[in-house]
Amino acid sequence: MKLTDLGVIKDLFTRHGFSFTKSLGQNFLINPSICPKIAEMGGCDREICSLEIGTGIGVLTKELAIRSKKTVAIEIDRGLEPILAETLAEISNVEVIFADFMEIDLKKLFEEKFKDEEVVVCANLPYYITSPVIMRILEEKLPVKSLTVMVQKEAAERICAKVGTRECGALTVAVNYYSDPKKLFNVTRGSFAPAPNVDSSVIRLDIAKEKKYDVKDEKLFFRVIKSAFSQRRKQMINPLSAELALSKPTLSGIAENSGIKASARAEELSMEDFVQLCNGIYDHFND
């Protein structure tokens, strides 16, 4: 069964009474070359388990299972259950869990399904949930080797941008804190049905095994990052002063003692700058 053939997809939908759920951002891949590339470039092999977020009709699920030791997929839409029962019927090393990824107990899932196995995560994400899914995987500090996702092309460029450039944002800094991001390849809008209004890109985040940066307070670090980029074209002292209830002269002194211009915008700071600034703020509050 060729799951990227539009005729096959329509037949599956008709026989199982399935209709698109617009609120879930469902777009189904009809380009047969994409999912094999995601599975291969995502690091799947027979010694590694894989977790998929969002199955669709099982196109990527099949490619992951073919290459992985074991595949577990999380899908929110129960309407796809009979379709997946058919499309994955001949694959023995795959398990589909119908649940909301943002609500499921991930630590428990990893303990029960993967135990001490090495895991890669792959997903073709609806655009509206890209950031929350990526950050949940990173923040929970799960035993994940890498996260390979298809996202909106513009989002991919922001995530993989160099920290300290105009394209950089709060998500860029957060991703770089936990991992090393890399853009793998682009995917045109015509690769989907229905076709979205934008092109996509596949990126991979290689998650660091050890802590990359010597941050004294992670909660404060991410609070500062979020606030600093909330008014990205302005001097970051302005939003930080309001967020942290610190006077601008005090913040300016902390920044300059950290080797940072008080007039700097968030997009001008390197990762090391952010670390020094946040540690300086932490020291100020804890002196």
C-alpha positions as CSV (number, residue, x, y, z in Angstrom):
1,M,0.0,0.0,0.0
2,K,1.6,3.3,-1.1
3,L,0.6,5.7,1.6
4,T,1.9,8.7,-0.3
5,D,-0.5,8.1,-3.2
6,L,-3.4,10.5,-3.1
7,G,-5.8,7.9,-4.5
8,V,-4.8,5.5,-1.7
9,I,-5.2,8.2,0.9
10,K,-8.7,9.2,-0.3
11,D,-9.7,5.5,-0.5
12,L,-8.6,5.0,3.1
13,F,-10.5,8.1,4.3
14,T,-13.6,7.0,2.5
15,R,-13.7,3.5,3.7
16,H,-13.0,4.5,7.3
17,G,-15.2,7.6,7.3
18,F,-12.3,9.9,8.2
19,S,-12.3,13.6,7.6
20,F,-9.6,16.2,8.2
21,T,-9.5,18.0,11.5
22,K,-8.6,21.5,10.6
23,S,-7.8,22.5,14.2
24,L,-5.1,19.8,14.4
25,G,-3.3,21.2,11.4
26,Q,-3.4,18.0,9.5
27,N,-1.5,17.9,6.1
28,F,-0.6,14.5,4.7
29,L,2.6,13.8,2.8
30,I,2.3,12.8,-0.8
31,N,6.0,13.0,-1.7
32,P,7.4,9.5,-1.3
33,S,11.0,10.6,-0.8
34,I,10.5,12.7,2.3
35,C,9.8,10.2,5.1
36,P,12.7,7.8,4.2
37,K,15.1,10.7,4.4
38,I,13.7,11.9,7.8
39,A,14.1,8.4,9.2
40,E,17.6,7.9,7.8
41,M,18.9,11.4,8.6
42,G,17.2,11.3,12.0
43,G,19.6,8.5,13.0
44,C,17.4,5.4,13.0
45,D,19.0,2.0,13.0
46,R,18.3,-1.5,14.3
47,E,20.1,-0.8,17.6
48,I,18.1,2.4,18.4
49,C,14.4,2.8,19.3
50,S,12.3,5.7,17.9
51,L,9.5,7.8,19.2
52,E,7.2,9.6,16.7
53,I,5.0,12.5,17.6
54,G,1.9,12.6,15.3
55,T,1.4,9.6,13.0
56,G,-0.9,10.9,10.2
57,I,-1.8,7.8,8.3
58,G,1.5,6.1,9.2
59,V,3.8,7.1,6.4
60,L,6.7,8.2,8.6
61,T,5.7,5.6,11.2
62,K,6.4,2.8,8.8
63,E,9.8,4.2,7.7
64,L,10.9,4.5,11.4
65,A,9.7,1.0,12.3
66,I,11.5,-0.5,9.3
67,R,14.8,1.0,10.5
68,S,14.4,1.0,14.3
69,K,14.6,-1.6,16.9
70,K,11.2,-0.5,18.2
71,T,8.9,2.4,17.4
72,V,6.4,4.0,19.7
73,A,4.1,6.7,18.1
74,I,1.9,9.2,19.9
75,E,-1.2,10.4,18.0
76,I,-3.9,12.8,19.3
77,D,-6.6,12.0,16.7
78,R,-8.5,8.8,17.5
79,G,-10.3,9.1,14.2
80,L,-7.1,7.7,12.7
81,E,-7.2,4.5,14.8
82,P,-8.9,2.2,12.2
83,I,-6.7,3.6,9.4
84,L,-3.5,3.0,11.4
85,A,-4.7,-0.5,12.3
86,E,-4.8,-1.2,8.5
87,T,-1.7,0.7,7.4
88,L,0.6,-0.7,10.1
89,A,-1.0,-4.2,10.3
90,E,2.1,-6.0,8.9
91,I,4.6,-4.2,11.2
92,S,5.2,-6.0,14.5
93,N,7.7,-3.6,16.2
94,V,5.4,-0.5,16.3
95,E,2.9,0.7,19.0
96,V,0.6,3.6,18.6
97,I,-0.6,5.4,21.8
98,F,-3.6,7.7,21.3
99,A,-3.0,10.7,23.6
100,D,-2.1,14.4,23.6
101,F,1.7,14.6,23.5
102,M,1.6,17.8,25.6
103,E,-0.3,16.0,28.4
104,I,1.2,12.5,28.5
105,D,3.6,11.6,31.2
106,L,6.8,11.3,29.1
107,K,9.1,10.1,31.9
108,K,6.7,7.2,32.6
109,L,6.4,6.4,28.9
110,F,10.1,6.2,28.4
111,E,10.5,4.0,31.5
112,E,7.8,1.6,30.4
113,K,8.4,1.5,26.6
114,F,12.1,2.1,26.2
115,K,13.7,1.3,29.6
116,D,17.5,1.9,29.0
117,E,17.4,1.8,25.2
118,E,18.7,4.7,23.2
119,V,16.0,6.7,21.5
120,V,15.6,9.2,18.6
121,V,12.5,11.3,18.2
122,C,11.0,12.2,14.8
123,A,8.0,14.2,14.0
124,N,6.1,16.1,11.2
125,L,4.6,18.8,13.4
126,P,1.7,21.0,12.8
127,Y,3.1,24.5,12.7
128,Y,1.1,25.8,15.6
129,I,2.6,23.3,18.1
130,T,6.3,23.4,16.9
131,S,7.8,25.4,19.8
132,P,5.9,23.7,22.7
133,V,6.8,20.2,21.4
134,I,10.4,21.0,20.9
135,M,10.7,22.7,24.3
136,R,8.9,19.9,26.1
137,I,11.4,17.3,24.8
138,L,14.3,19.4,25.7
139,E,13.2,20.6,29.1
140,E,12.2,17.2,30.4
141,K,15.8,16.1,29.9
142,L,14.7,12.7,28.6
143,P,17.3,10.0,27.4
144,V,16.9,11.2,23.8
145,K,19.8,11.2,21.4
146,S,18.3,13.6,18.8
147,L,15.1,15.2,17.8
148,T,14.4,15.4,14.0
149,V,11.3,17.5,13.0
150,M,9.7,19.0,10.0
151,V,8.7,22.6,10.7
152,Q,7.7,25.7,8.8
153,K,10.8,26.9,6.8
154,E,10.9,30.2,8.5
155,A,10.8,28.5,11.9
156,A,13.6,26.2,10.9
157,E,15.7,29.2,9.9
158,R,15.1,30.9,13.2
159,I,15.8,27.7,15.3
160,C,19.0,27.0,13.4
161,A,20.2,30.7,13.3
162,K,23.4,31.6,14.9
163,V,22.9,33.2,18.4
164,G,23.8,36.9,18.1
165,T,22.3,37.5,14.6
166,R,19.0,39.2,13.5
167,E,17.3,35.9,12.8
168,C,17.9,34.7,16.4
169,G,15.0,34.6,18.9
170,A,14.2,33.2,22.3
171,L,13.6,29.7,20.9
172,T,17.0,29.8,19.1
173,V,18.8,30.5,22.4
174,A,16.7,27.8,24.3
175,V,17.5,25.2,21.6
176,N,21.2,26.0,21.6
177,Y,21.2,25.7,25.4
178,Y,20.2,22.1,25.2
179,S,21.4,20.9,21.8
180,D,23.2,21.5,18.5
181,P,20.6,22.3,15.8
182,K,21.2,21.6,12.1
183,K,19.0,22.2,9.1
184,L,18.9,19.0,7.0
185,F,16.7,19.7,3.9
186,N,13.8,21.7,2.5
187,V,10.3,20.4,1.7
188,T,8.1,22.2,-0.8
189,R,4.4,22.9,0.0
190,G,3.4,20.7,-3.0
191,S,4.7,17.6,-1.0
192,F,1.5,17.7,1.1
193,A,-2.2,17.3,0.6
194,P,-3.9,19.6,1.3
195,A,-1.0,21.9,0.4
196,P,-0.2,24.4,3.2
197,N,0.5,28.0,2.4
198,V,4.2,27.8,3.3
199,D,7.2,25.6,2.6
200,S,8.8,23.4,5.3
201,S,12.3,22.3,6.4
202,V,13.5,19.3,8.3
203,I,15.9,20.0,11.1
204,R,17.7,17.8,13.6
205,L,18.6,18.8,17.2
206,D,21.5,16.7,18.5
207,I,20.9,16.8,22.2
208,A,23.9,17.4,24.5
209,K,24.7,14.5,26.9
210,E,26.3,16.9,29.4
211,K,25.3,20.5,30.4
212,K,26.7,22.8,27.7
213,Y,26.7,26.1,29.7
214,D,27.5,26.9,33.4
215,V,24.3,28.6,34.2
216,K,23.7,29.2,37.9
217,D,19.8,29.3,37.8
218,E,18.1,27.8,34.7
219,K,14.7,29.2,35.6
220,L,16.2,32.7,35.8
221,F,18.1,32.1,32.6
222,F,15.0,31.3,30.6
223,R,13.0,34.1,32.2
224,V,15.7,36.6,31.2
225,I,15.8,35.1,27.6
226,K,12.0,35.3,27.1
227,S,11.9,38.9,28.5
228,A,14.9,40.1,26.5
229,F,13.4,39.0,23.2
230,S,9.9,40.3,24.0
231,Q,10.9,43.7,22.6
232,R,13.7,42.5,20.3
233,R,14.3,45.8,18.5
234,K,14.7,47.7,21.7
235,Q,17.5,47.8,24.2
236,M,17.0,44.7,26.3
237,I,17.5,46.7,29.5
238,N,14.0,48.1,29.1
239,P,12.0,44.8,29.3
240,L,14.4,43.2,31.7
241,S,14.0,46.1,34.1
242,A,10.3,45.7,34.3
243,E,10.4,41.9,34.4
244,L,13.0,41.6,37.2
245,A,12.0,44.7,39.1
246,L,15.5,46.1,38.9
247,S,16.4,49.7,38.0
248,K,17.9,50.4,34.7
249,P,21.1,51.8,36.2
250,T,21.5,48.6,38.3
251,L,20.9,46.4,35.2
252,S,23.3,48.5,33.1
253,G,26.0,48.0,35.8
254,I,25.4,44.2,35.8
255,A,25.6,44.1,32.0
256,E,28.8,46.2,31.8
257,N,30.4,44.1,34.5
258,S,29.6,41.1,32.3
259,G,31.3,42.7,29.3
260,I,28.0,43.6,27.6
261,K,27.0,47.1,26.4
262,A,24.0,48.4,28.4
263,S,22.5,49.6,25.1
264,A,22.6,46.1,23.5
265,R,19.6,44.4,21.9
266,A,18.9,40.8,22.7
267,E,19.7,39.7,19.2
268,E,23.3,41.1,19.5
269,L,24.3,38.8,22.4
270,S,26.1,35.5,22.1
271,M,25.3,32.4,24.2
272,E,28.3,33.2,26.4
273,D,27.0,36.8,26.8
274,F,23.6,35.5,28.0
275,V,25.2,33.1,30.4
276,Q,27.4,35.9,31.9
277,L,24.5,38.3,32.1
278,C,22.2,35.8,33.8
279,N,24.8,34.7,36.3
280,G,25.5,38.4,37.1
281,I,21.8,39.0,37.8
282,Y,21.8,35.8,39.9
283,D,24.7,37.0,41.9
284,H,23.1,40.4,42.4
285,F,20.0,38.8,43.9
286,N,22.0,36.4,46.1
287,D,24.7,38.7,47.5
